[in-house]
Amino acid sequence: MVRKSLSPNLKPWCAGLIVPVMIITGWEIAVRLRIITTLFLPPPSVVLRAGSELFVQWGVMAHVWSSISLVLRGFFMGTVAGFLVGAACGLALMAGKVFCPLLNALRQVPTIAWLPVIAFAVGHEDVGKLSIIALSVFFPVFVNTLHGITYVSQEYIEVARIFQFSRWHSFRRVILPEALPAIFTGIRYSAGMSWSMILFAEMFSGRKGLGYLLSRRQELLVADESIVLLVVIGLLGFMVDYSIICVERRMTPWSRQMQNSLV
């Protein structure tokens, strides 16, 4: 017999807060007992005060919005390009033979290694940052789109042929729904990559953004404000990932139902 919880949405959030609360409590105690030096790791109470001062005095929201706007634009560009190229290579045998060897070779190069090349080609400004973000997003979405379309069950394809679906109708009603879970896996992974790349690009060059602000605070050894910025970056990344999960659940309810049936 399955017991129904009175608050099914509350328990996961409460369970997820246990470890952070324990870490913060242990951190505060360790600093107060002078087990950890406050120069490099100030207590949470000091970090909280520094966070309020940072947002009020230094206009952090302008840097936050600069990073978010670049990430969203680059993420959209890379996702659309990766999906279109992956779908073309998965659906058209000739396109796969022509493009896949080159793309598979290029994706072996770490994205960070492309940063100097892109900087020399288009500069250090927003165009260069958008390019590096789009590139970091493109390959995960491309690979997962190609994988999802390639491994669609042949039984579904045969059913579509029996019902004489057109190519577009087969793609929209059979192939795409079956490939969507794999595509969203690539999108979630690339979302984390896009945040990493924008922070690295802003540290490498630029006068605005969270990466620039974090590098400046670290150069000045301002530990409390550096920790605040790391927390902000982590929360923004979590919000992006959770948003993608919500969209995936709305667009692939059949996948979620299957996962729930296996639990």
C-alpha positions as CSV (number, residue, x, y, z in Angstrom):
1,M,0.0,0.0,0.0
2,V,1.4,3.4,-1.0
3,R,1.2,6.1,1.6
4,K,0.2,9.5,0.3
5,S,2.1,12.5,1.6
6,L,0.2,15.5,2.8
7,S,2.7,17.9,1.2
8,P,4.4,16.1,-1.7
9,N,6.0,19.2,-3.0
10,L,7.4,20.3,0.3
11,K,9.5,17.3,1.3
12,P,12.0,17.4,-1.7
13,W,12.7,21.1,-1.1
14,C,13.2,20.5,2.7
15,A,15.4,17.5,2.0
16,G,17.5,19.6,-0.4
17,L,18.1,22.2,2.3
18,I,19.5,19.8,4.9
19,V,23.0,19.6,3.5
20,P,23.4,23.4,2.8
21,V,22.2,24.3,6.3
22,M,24.6,21.7,7.8
23,I,27.5,23.2,5.7
24,I,26.7,26.8,6.7
25,T,26.3,25.9,10.3
26,G,29.6,23.9,10.4
27,W,31.3,26.7,8.5
28,E,30.1,29.3,11.0
29,I,31.2,27.2,14.0
30,A,34.6,26.4,12.4
31,V,35.3,30.1,11.9
32,R,34.1,31.1,15.4
33,L,36.4,28.4,16.9
34,R,39.3,29.7,14.8
35,I,39.7,26.4,13.0
36,I,39.6,28.3,9.7
37,T,41.2,31.8,9.3
38,T,38.7,34.6,8.6
39,L,41.1,36.2,6.1
40,F,40.4,33.6,3.4
41,L,37.1,32.3,4.6
42,P,34.9,34.7,6.5
43,P,31.9,33.4,8.4
44,P,28.5,33.3,6.8
45,S,27.3,36.3,8.9
46,V,30.0,38.4,7.4
47,V,29.3,37.1,3.9
48,L,25.6,38.0,4.3
49,R,26.5,41.5,5.3
50,A,28.9,41.9,2.5
51,G,26.3,40.7,0.1
52,S,23.8,43.4,1.1
53,E,26.5,46.1,0.8
54,L,27.6,44.7,-2.6
55,F,24.2,44.9,-4.1
56,V,23.4,48.3,-2.7
57,Q,26.7,50.1,-3.3
58,W,28.3,48.5,-6.4
59,G,25.3,48.1,-8.8
60,V,25.8,44.4,-9.1
61,M,22.4,44.0,-11.0
62,A,23.9,45.8,-14.0
63,H,26.6,43.1,-14.2
64,V,24.1,40.4,-13.6
65,W,21.9,41.5,-16.4
66,S,24.9,41.9,-18.7
67,S,25.8,38.2,-18.2
68,I,22.3,37.0,-18.3
69,S,21.5,38.8,-21.6
70,L,24.7,37.4,-23.3
71,V,24.0,33.9,-22.0
72,L,20.4,33.9,-23.2
73,R,21.2,35.2,-26.7
74,G,24.2,32.9,-27.2
75,F,22.3,30.0,-25.8
76,F,19.4,30.6,-28.2
77,M,21.7,30.9,-31.2
78,G,23.7,27.7,-30.3
79,T,20.5,25.7,-29.5
80,V,18.8,26.6,-32.8
81,A,21.9,25.9,-34.8
82,G,22.7,22.6,-33.0
83,F,19.1,21.4,-33.4
84,L,18.9,22.3,-37.1
85,V,22.3,20.7,-38.0
86,G,21.7,17.7,-35.8
87,A,18.2,17.1,-37.3
88,A,19.5,17.5,-40.9
89,C,22.3,15.0,-40.3
90,G,20.0,12.6,-38.6
91,L,17.3,12.8,-41.2
92,A,19.4,13.0,-44.4
93,L,22.0,10.3,-44.9
94,M,24.0,12.5,-47.3
95,A,24.1,15.4,-44.9
96,G,25.4,13.1,-42.2
97,K,28.1,11.8,-44.3
98,V,29.2,15.3,-45.4
99,F,29.1,17.2,-42.1
100,C,29.4,14.6,-39.3
101,P,33.2,13.8,-39.7
102,L,34.1,17.5,-39.6
103,L,31.9,18.3,-36.7
104,N,33.0,15.3,-34.7
105,A,36.6,16.4,-35.2
106,L,35.9,20.0,-34.2
107,R,34.0,19.0,-31.1
108,Q,37.1,17.2,-29.7
109,V,38.7,20.6,-29.3
110,P,37.9,22.1,-25.8
111,T,35.7,25.2,-26.1
112,I,38.1,27.3,-24.1
113,A,40.7,26.6,-26.7
114,W,38.6,28.5,-29.3
115,L,38.5,31.6,-27.1
116,P,41.8,33.2,-28.4
117,V,40.9,32.4,-32.0
118,I,37.4,33.9,-31.7
119,A,38.9,37.0,-29.9
120,F,41.4,37.5,-32.8
121,A,38.6,37.0,-35.4
122,V,35.7,39.1,-34.0
123,G,37.2,40.9,-31.0
124,H,36.7,40.8,-27.3
125,E,33.4,42.6,-27.2
126,D,29.9,41.1,-27.1
127,V,30.1,39.5,-30.5
128,G,33.1,37.4,-29.4
129,K,31.4,36.4,-26.2
130,L,28.2,35.5,-28.0
131,S,30.2,33.4,-30.4
132,I,32.0,31.4,-27.7
133,I,28.7,30.8,-25.8
134,A,26.9,29.7,-29.0
135,L,29.8,27.4,-29.8
136,S,29.8,25.8,-26.4
137,V,26.0,25.2,-26.7
138,F,26.1,24.0,-30.3
139,F,28.0,20.7,-30.0
140,P,26.0,19.2,-27.0
141,V,22.7,20.0,-28.7
142,F,24.0,18.8,-32.1
143,V,25.2,15.5,-30.7
144,N,22.1,14.8,-28.6
145,T,19.7,15.8,-31.4
146,L,21.6,13.5,-33.9
147,H,21.6,10.7,-31.3
148,G,17.9,11.1,-30.5
149,I,16.8,11.1,-34.1
150,T,19.1,8.3,-35.2
151,Y,17.9,5.9,-32.5
152,V,14.2,6.4,-33.0
153,S,12.5,3.0,-32.8
154,Q,12.0,1.5,-36.3
155,E,8.7,0.2,-35.2
156,Y,7.4,3.8,-34.9
157,I,8.8,4.5,-38.4
158,E,7.0,1.5,-39.8
159,V,3.7,2.5,-38.2
160,A,4.1,6.0,-39.8
161,R,4.7,4.4,-43.2
162,I,1.6,2.2,-42.8
163,F,-0.6,5.2,-42.1
164,Q,1.1,7.0,-45.0
165,F,2.4,9.9,-43.1
166,S,4.2,12.6,-45.0
167,R,7.8,13.3,-44.2
168,W,7.0,16.4,-42.2
169,H,4.1,14.7,-40.5
170,S,6.3,11.7,-39.5
171,F,9.0,14.1,-38.2
172,R,6.5,16.2,-36.2
173,R,4.4,13.3,-34.8
174,V,6.8,10.4,-34.5
175,I,10.5,11.3,-34.8
176,L,10.6,14.6,-32.8
177,P,8.5,13.4,-29.8
178,E,10.7,10.3,-29.5
179,A,13.9,12.3,-29.8
180,L,12.9,15.2,-27.4
181,P,14.2,13.6,-24.2
182,A,17.7,13.2,-25.7
183,I,17.5,16.8,-27.1
184,F,16.6,18.2,-23.7
185,T,19.6,16.3,-22.2
186,G,21.9,18.2,-24.6
187,I,20.1,21.5,-23.8
188,R,20.5,21.0,-20.0
189,Y,24.2,20.2,-20.4
190,S,24.8,23.1,-22.7
191,A,23.1,25.5,-20.3
192,G,25.7,24.8,-17.7
193,M,28.4,25.1,-20.4
194,S,27.1,28.5,-21.5
195,W,27.4,29.8,-17.9
196,S,30.9,28.5,-17.6
197,M,32.0,30.1,-20.9
198,I,30.5,33.6,-20.2
199,L,32.2,33.7,-16.9
200,F,35.5,32.6,-18.4
201,A,35.1,35.1,-21.3
202,E,34.3,38.0,-18.9
203,M,37.4,37.1,-16.8
204,F,39.5,36.9,-19.9
205,S,38.4,40.3,-21.3
206,G,35.8,42.9,-20.7
207,R,34.7,45.5,-18.2
208,K,31.3,44.2,-17.2
209,G,29.6,41.0,-16.2
210,L,29.7,38.7,-13.2
211,G,33.0,37.1,-14.5
212,Y,34.7,40.4,-14.6
213,L,33.4,41.4,-11.2
214,L,34.4,38.1,-9.7
215,S,38.0,38.3,-11.1
216,R,38.4,41.8,-9.7
217,R,37.2,40.8,-6.2
218,Q,39.6,37.8,-6.3
219,E,42.5,40.0,-7.4
220,L,41.9,42.3,-4.5
221,L,41.5,39.3,-2.1
222,V,38.0,40.3,-1.1
223,A,36.9,36.9,0.1
224,D,33.4,37.8,1.4
225,E,32.2,39.5,-1.8
226,S,33.8,36.7,-3.9
227,I,31.7,34.2,-2.0
228,V,28.6,36.3,-2.6
229,L,29.2,36.4,-6.3
230,L,29.8,32.6,-6.4
231,V,26.5,32.1,-4.6
232,V,24.7,34.4,-7.1
233,I,26.2,32.6,-10.1
234,G,25.2,29.2,-8.6
235,L,21.6,30.4,-8.0
236,L,21.3,31.8,-11.5
237,G,22.6,28.5,-13.0
238,F,20.1,26.6,-10.8
239,M,17.2,28.8,-11.9
240,V,18.2,28.2,-15.6
241,D,18.4,24.5,-15.1
242,Y,15.1,24.3,-13.3
243,S,13.4,26.3,-16.0
244,I,14.6,23.9,-18.6
245,I,13.4,21.0,-16.5
246,C,9.9,22.6,-16.3
247,V,9.8,23.1,-20.0
248,E,10.9,19.5,-20.6
249,R,8.1,18.2,-18.3
250,R,5.5,20.2,-20.2
251,M,6.8,19.2,-23.6
252,T,7.5,15.5,-22.9
253,P,4.9,14.3,-20.4
254,W,5.1,10.8,-21.8
255,S,8.7,10.6,-20.7
256,R,8.0,11.8,-17.2
257,Q,5.1,9.3,-16.8
258,M,7.5,6.5,-17.9
259,Q,10.1,7.6,-15.4
260,N,7.5,7.7,-12.6
261,S,6.3,4.3,-13.5
262,L,9.8,2.9,-13.1
263,V,10.4,4.4,-9.6
